[in-house]
Amino acid sequence: MKDGHLPVLAVEVVTMLAPAPGSLQLDATVGGGGHTERILEATDPDGRLLGLDADGAAIARVDHRLRGRFRDRLVLRQANFRELASVAPEAGFASIDGALFDLGLSSFQLADTERGFGIRAGGPLDMRFDPARGVPAADLLATLDAAELTALFRRFGEEPSAARIARAIVAARRTAPVRTAEELAALVERVAPHAPRGRRRIHPATRVFQALRIAVNAELEALEAGLAAAVDLLRPGGRLVVLSYHSLEDRIVKRFIAAERRGCTCPPEVPVCVCGRNPRLRFVTRPSLIPSADEIASNPRARSARLRAAERIAA
Ligand SMILES: C[S@@+](CC[C@H](N)C(=O)[O-])C[C@H]1O[C@@H](n2cnc3c(N)ncnc32)[C@H](O)[C@@H]1O
């Protein structure tokens, strides 16, 4: 791919993180390293950044591209951000000044014809960010029953034709299991109605692909664990910036920030707080930022992006 992965809302991410020279930063989703590179530039000459990615290929690519320039200011680990609470201190980042989560998948993964992330790229339906952990998407399609597949497509894809697609998958596997992205895309196209005319044209299998990827990588559970661990690591004044790409992710981020702003978790009928939880975050931007029409025109992947940012306050 000519441009690799273009970082989304790159200027806004750096403005919101406000990374200072000498600070310690976390990029929980290194991907192609676009945001990492800009954060390291902004913290020149002595800021350091811990970059994580569950995908070892992303870590190797960024190491190759940025190591010569940033030397030991860049610390890379192949890890899931749900393990942040143990990975960060072990890497020397026990307290940090900024944390970025740029969720979902990169253009490199989407274009990889061996991993089945992309409807157009095709390939065996694997979809694991870390191919050494969990089960490939094809195994879910081969083993879950129609009710389980329906629930998965509804919950993680908000797919209106979930039941019909699930039944078609179970029927198809009596002859041969659905093993490739091309086969799944063709099956969904056959049984699910196309978007009405005039609506933005997305492939009818888009929501099913999203649902499978979220399930295979347990993405929503990882997000909740990763956000909580990041706030534990942030120093007062440190910033949390999250870029999400669909409503399921954004809802979790929004609720998480709201709960950390509120602090107290006592039910409303309790007259005096007994939980003792103090607010830990305040808004940096409210309600959220989205890319400009110009950015979307030059980077269609930015289309659905939403940025939320918050600052750690002393609890
Ligand atoms: C949108 S890309 C990041 C792009 C990056 N900001 C850039 O500028 O190139 C998301 C990356 O996060 C990784 N990822 C997704 N979920 C993860 C998780 N729970 N833990 C670690 N990495 C994850 C994916 O493997 C992918 O490489």
The ligand as a Gaussian input file, in Angstrom:
#p B3LYP/6-31G(d) Opt

LIG

0 1
 C       -6.172000       1.930000      14.151000
 S       -4.721000       1.008000      14.356000
 C       -3.605000       2.159000      15.093000
 C       -2.967000       3.075000      14.101000
 C       -1.912000       3.988000      14.668000
 N       -2.462000       4.936000      15.618000
 C       -1.147000       4.701000      13.590000
 O       -1.092000       5.950000      13.599000
 O       -0.607000       4.052000      12.699000
 C       -5.126000      -0.023000      15.705000
 C       -4.034000      -0.989000      16.143000
 O       -4.380000      -1.422000      17.459000
 C       -4.081000      -2.778000      17.610000
 N       -4.969000      -3.284000      18.657000
 C       -6.328000      -3.388000      18.619000
 N       -6.776000      -3.846000      19.807000
 C       -5.690000      -3.994000      20.611000
 C       -5.512000      -4.410000      21.964000
 N       -6.549000      -4.786000      22.728000
 N       -4.256000      -4.412000      22.479000
 C       -3.214000      -4.033000      21.709000
 N       -3.310000      -3.642000      20.421000
 C       -4.534000      -3.618000      19.880000
 C       -4.332000      -3.384000      16.243000
 O       -3.531000      -4.544000      16.093000
 C       -3.895000      -2.234000      15.299000
 O       -2.556000      -2.393000      14.904000

